[in-house]
Structure formats: C-alpha cells, structure tokens
Amino acid sequence: MSYQETLSKSILTPAQSEVYEALLTHGAEPAGSLAKKTTLKRGLVYKVLDELVGMGLVEKEEETGKVARFTPKHPSLLRELVESRQKALKDAEFSLESVLPSLISSFNLVSGAPGIEIYEGPEGIEKVLNDSLSSKTVIYTYADIEAVRKNIDAINRRYMAKREKLGIEKKLFLFDSAISREYMGKLAPSVTDTKLIPSEKGFPMLESAMEIYDGSVAYVTFSKDKMIGVIIHDPFMYELHKHIFEYMWGKAPGPAELSVHKPKKGSVKTTAGTDEAETADEASAPETVSGPKPFEVEDYDDDEYFVRL
C-alpha cells in the first residue's frame, strides 16, 4: 500500500513522499541504490534526501572511506512537522491580517476602485471590528450601545481591551439613555472621547454601529437574527463620513453639558411633616454626569486574544 498521496497532502512534496516511503520500505540505503527503487532521477534523489535530512525525517550516516547511507527516522515525527507547519500558518495569517488594511488602502489609491469586504456571523462581526485595530487615525464611531451590550458584549469587550492596549484613540457618539451614561463611566478617557446624541422622544433599538477610520468605513448589524459586517475601503467615502462626523462632533454638547432632569413633583415632605411647595429651581435641578472611569477588563495576554478571534 502506497502512502505517497496522503503524505503529499499533509506535509511533504510528491518527491519527498516517494523517497521517504522507499526508505521506510527498504531500510537504510545509499543514495544511488535508493534512486533505483524510485521513479526519480538520481540527481533529484540526492536533493530530496538533503531536504529530508534538514526536516529531521532522515539521518545521514557517513563513515570514512564508505558511501554515505540514509536511514529513515520514526514516522511520528511527521505529526510534529504538521503541528509546526500549522503554527507557522497561524502566525503568517496574523501577520497578514495586521498589514492587509494598509495593503488594501495602497491598492485603492493606485487603482481608484473601492474594496468591499463582507462578513457574516459573530466571527465576522469581530473581524470587522478588529480591522480598525491597525488604524493610524482616530476612529470615529456611532453605536447603539444597548444592542451592543445585549447581543455582542463579549466581542465588544475583547475589542475594547485590545484597542486600549494598543492606545488607539476613538471618538464615540452614543444615543442618550441611562445605559449609555452608565457605559460612558467605564471607558478609558485616555483613548476614548464620548458624546451623547440627545432626543426628547428616545431612540428605537437600532442594533447597528458605524466606524470611520484610516481610509475606510465599516458597518455592522448585530441583531440576534442577523449579524453582518461590511468594510468599504474608499478614500472618498471615508472623507465624506469623516467631515460629517466632525461637523456633528463640533456641534454636540459634551457629557458635562448634558443633564438628567428629574420630573416635577407637587410637594415634598419636610422633617416636621408639613407640606411645602417645591420651587421651580429645585424641581428642575439637573443631575450631572460624573466623569468617566477607566474601563475594567480581564487581563488577557496576547495569545489569548488571538485564540479568541
């Protein structure tokens, strides 16, 4: 039974598979003798034997005055080679992901064509968010934080922890609500500046977010029934949304300027038990928002971040 096809699909080239299997079948052999037991030319067999020696699958035995002999090593070493190759591929994938946005931006500038990436599911949402972790500009964001906390809280926490660790700054618009105000207090002020979009009537559950950064615009929808992320790499769309965001940011009040108004009451009880009319000033006294505190996250190391992606 030949194992060449299986070996060629896992870790070895077809020529390496044939030579290694010939050694396993016939035992230690000089290169010239081994070549006769394969379909390969003598010169190629010498080259392949040197490669197998370098991979640790074959041992070369040399004695003075004698022809060198090649001995196969235990096949379990193939598993170690596969595991090593898998780790190298994961490292290569991570390295590529870190530079891919810059490569796409360079391509778009030269070609003039926007690049569009579409992802689905929770893993896709995380990929879209993580794309901004290589940004060289401040990230501008609109987000429905109530839906974020409800549907993708773990993904968002991992993203925030990595962004804060990398020191990437963000300006964040949230729709005004009690949950948004609570959330603001947990963000690290050194890398996140937040403003609220006020409304007298409140906001519906929008279950989406938008990020503007480094020549790209990203959209994510994260309802429980549908999770889709889209990244558009286009300098013109980026500039359009960047200028709109900056205009709105300049007009919007800061957290300290917003207040929560308590409803008016007809009367209040004094310590003596008598009713006294509450003054208009007391009834409408604003409850100011306290300053933000650093966001507290678990202290994952880098490997844990990448495994979770």
C-alpha positions in Angstrom: 0.0 0.0 0.0 1.4 3.4 -1.0 1.2 6.4 1.3 2.6 8.9 -1.1 -0.7 10.6 -1.9 -1.6 11.0 1.8 1.9 12.3 2.7 1.9 14.7 -0.2 -1.4 16.3 1.0 -0.1 16.7 4.6 3.5 17.9 4.8 5.7 16.5 2.1 6.1 17.2 -1.6 5.4 14.2 -4.0 9.2 13.6 -4.5 9.8 13.8 -0.7 7.0 11.4 -0.1 8.3 8.9 -2.6 11.8 8.9 -1.3 10.7 8.7 2.4 8.4 5.8 1.7 11.1 4.0 -0.2 13.4 4.3 2.8 10.6 3.1 5.1 10.1 0.1 2.8 13.7 -0.9 2.1 15.6 0.5 5.1 18.9 2.3 5.1 20.3 2.8 1.6 23.0 4.8 -0.3 21.5 7.5 -2.5 22.5 5.7 -5.7 20.8 2.4 -4.7 17.8 4.2 -3.4 17.3 6.1 -6.7 16.8 2.7 -8.5 13.9 2.0 -6.2 12.1 5.2 -7.1 10.8 6.8 -10.3 13.0 9.8 -9.8 16.3 10.8 -11.4 19.5 10.2 -9.4 20.2 14.0 -9.1 16.7 14.7 -7.7 17.0 11.9 -5.2 20.2 13.5 -3.8 18.4 16.8 -3.5 15.4 15.3 -1.8 17.5 13.4 0.7 19.2 16.6 1.7 15.7 18.2 2.2 14.5 15.2 4.3 17.7 15.4 6.4 17.0 19.1 7.0 13.4 18.3 8.1 14.7 15.7 10.6 12.9 12.8 8.8 16.1 11.1 7.6 19.5 10.6 9.1 22.7 10.6 7.1 25.3 8.1 8.2 28.8 8.9 7.0 32.0 6.8 7.6 35.4 7.5 6.3 36.1 5.6 3.1 32.5 4.4 2.7 29.5 5.7 0.8 27.0 7.7 2.9 23.8 5.8 3.8 20.5 7.3 4.6 18.2 6.0 7.3 14.5 6.9 7.9 13.5 8.3 11.3 10.3 7.4 13.1 7.1 8.5 11.2 5.7 10.1 14.3 7.9 13.0 13.5 5.5 13.8 10.7 2.9 14.8 13.3 5.3 17.3 14.8 6.1 18.7 11.4 2.4 19.2 10.7 1.8 20.9 14.0 4.8 23.1 13.4 3.5 24.0 9.9 0.1 24.8 11.4 1.6 27.2 13.9 3.6 28.9 11.2 0.5 29.3 9.1 -1.4 30.9 12.0 1.5 33.2 12.6 1.6 34.1 8.9 -2.2 34.7 8.9 -2.0 37.0 11.9 0.9 38.9 10.3 -1.1 39.3 7.1 -4.2 40.5 8.9 -2.1 43.2 10.6 -0.9 44.7 7.3 -3.8 43.8 5.0 -5.7 47.0 5.6 -2.7 49.1 4.6 -2.1 47.0 1.5 -5.7 47.4 0.5 -5.5 51.2 1.1 -2.4 51.4 -1.1 -4.2 49.3 -3.8 -7.3 51.6 -3.7 -5.2 54.7 -4.0 -3.4 53.3 -7.1 -6.5 51.7 -8.8 -9.1 54.2 -7.7 -11.5 51.3 -7.0 -13.1 50.8 -3.6 -12.5 47.5 -1.9 -15.5 45.9 -0.2 -15.4 43.1 2.3 -18.5 41.3 3.7 -18.6 39.1 6.7 -21.4 37.2 8.5 -22.0 35.8 12.0 -20.3 36.7 15.3 -16.9 35.8 13.9 -17.5 38.2 11.0 -18.6 41.0 13.3 -15.3 40.5 15.3 -13.2 40.6 12.2 -14.9 43.9 11.1 -14.3 45.5 14.5 -10.7 44.2 14.6 -9.9 45.7 11.2 -9.8 49.2 12.9 -7.0 48.0 15.3 -4.4 48.8 12.7 -5.8 52.4 12.2 -3.3 55.2 12.1 -6.1 57.7 12.6 -8.6 58.4 15.3 -11.6 56.0 15.0 -15.0 57.8 14.6 -17.9 55.7 15.8 -21.7 55.8 16.0 -23.1 52.9 18.1 -26.3 51.6 19.6 -24.6 50.6 22.9 -27.7 49.0 24.4 -27.8 46.5 21.5 -24.1 46.0 21.7 -24.3 45.0 25.4 -27.3 42.8 24.7 -26.0 40.9 21.6 -22.2 41.2 21.2 -21.0 42.2 24.7 -18.1 39.6 24.9 -16.9 40.6 21.4 -17.0 44.3 22.2 -15.1 43.8 25.5 -12.3 41.9 23.7 -12.2 44.6 21.1 -12.0 47.5 23.6 -9.3 45.7 25.7 -7.1 45.3 22.6 -7.8 48.9 21.4 -6.9 50.3 24.8 -3.8 48.2 25.0 -2.7 49.5 21.5 -3.5 53.1 22.5 -5.8 53.7 19.5 -8.0 56.7 20.1 -11.7 56.8 19.4 -14.4 59.4 19.3 -17.7 57.8 20.1 -21.3 59.0 19.6 -23.9 57.2 21.7 -27.7 57.7 21.7 -28.6 59.3 25.1 -30.0 56.8 27.6 -29.4 55.6 31.1 -27.4 52.6 29.8 -25.3 54.9 27.6 -24.4 57.2 30.5 -23.5 54.2 32.7 -21.3 52.8 29.8 -19.5 56.1 29.4 -18.3 55.9 33.0 -16.5 52.6 32.2 -14.5 53.8 29.3 -10.8 54.8 29.5 -10.7 58.6 28.9 -7.1 58.4 27.7 -8.2 56.7 24.4 -12.0 57.3 24.2 -13.9 60.6 24.0 -17.7 60.2 24.1 -20.6 62.4 23.3 -24.4 61.8 23.5 -27.0 62.4 20.9 -30.0 63.7 22.8 -33.6 63.1 22.0 -36.9 64.1 23.7 -38.7 61.0 22.4 -35.9 58.4 22.8 -34.5 56.1 20.2 -35.6 52.8 18.8 -33.3 49.7 19.1 -31.1 50.2 16.0 -28.8 47.2 16.6 -26.0 48.6 14.4 -22.8 50.6 14.5 -20.6 52.5 12.1 -16.9 53.1 12.2 -14.9 55.7 10.2 -11.1 55.2 10.2 -7.9 55.3 8.1 -9.5 55.5 4.7 -12.3 53.0 5.4 -15.9 52.9 6.6 -17.3 49.9 8.4 -20.9 49.0 9.1 -22.1 46.2 11.4 -25.6 44.9 12.1 -25.8 42.7 15.2 -29.4 41.7 15.9 -29.7 38.1 17.2 -31.3 37.0 13.9 -28.8 38.7 11.6 -25.2 39.6 12.1 -23.5 41.2 9.1 -20.4 43.3 8.8 -19.2 45.3 5.7 -16.0 47.2 5.3 -15.6 49.7 2.4 -12.0 50.8 1.7 -12.5 54.0 -0.2 -10.9 57.4 0.4 -13.8 59.4 -0.9 -16.5 57.7 1.2 -14.1 58.0 4.2 -13.6 61.7 3.7 -17.4 62.2 3.3 -18.3 60.5 6.6 -15.3 61.9 8.4 -16.3 65.5 7.6 -20.0 64.9 8.6 -18.9 63.3 11.9 -16.5 66.1 12.7 -19.2 68.7 12.0 -21.7 66.9 14.3 -19.0 66.4 16.9 -18.3 70.1 17.0 -22.0 70.9 17.4 -22.8 68.3 20.0 -22.6 69.1 23.8 -20.0 67.3 25.9 -21.1 64.9 28.7 -20.7 67.6 31.4 -23.0 69.9 29.5 -25.9 67.4 29.4 -28.1 66.8 32.4 -30.8 64.4 33.5 -33.9 66.3 34.6 -36.0 64.9 37.5 -39.8 65.1 37.0 -41.6 67.9 38.8 -43.4 67.0 41.9 -46.4 68.8 43.5 -44.9 68.9 47.0 -42.3 67.4 49.3 -42.4 66.4 52.9 -40.4 68.4 55.5 -38.9 66.9 58.6 -41.7 68.4 60.6 -44.3 66.5 58.4 -45.8 69.6 56.8 -46.2 70.1 53.0 -44.2 72.7 51.3 -44.4 73.6 47.6 -41.3 72.7 45.8 -39.7 75.6 43.9 -39.2 75.6 40.2 -35.5 75.6 40.6 -35.5 72.6 42.9 -37.8 70.7 40.7 -35.7 71.1 37.6 -32.3 70.9 39.2 -30.1 68.9 36.8 -28.3 65.8 37.8 -24.9 66.0 36.2 -23.0 63.1 34.8 -19.9 62.0 36.7 -16.5 61.9 35.0 -15.5 58.7 33.2 -13.6 55.9 34.9 -11.1 53.6 33.1 -12.8 50.5 31.6 -12.1 47.4 33.6 -11.4 44.2 31.6 -9.8 40.9 32.3 -6.1 41.0 31.7 -5.8 38.6 28.8 -2.3 38.1 27.3 -1.7 38.4 23.5 -2.1 34.7 22.8 -5.4 34.6 24.5 -6.7 37.4 22.3 -5.7 35.7 19.1 -7.1 32.3 20.2 -10.4 34.1 20.9 -10.6 35.7 17.5 
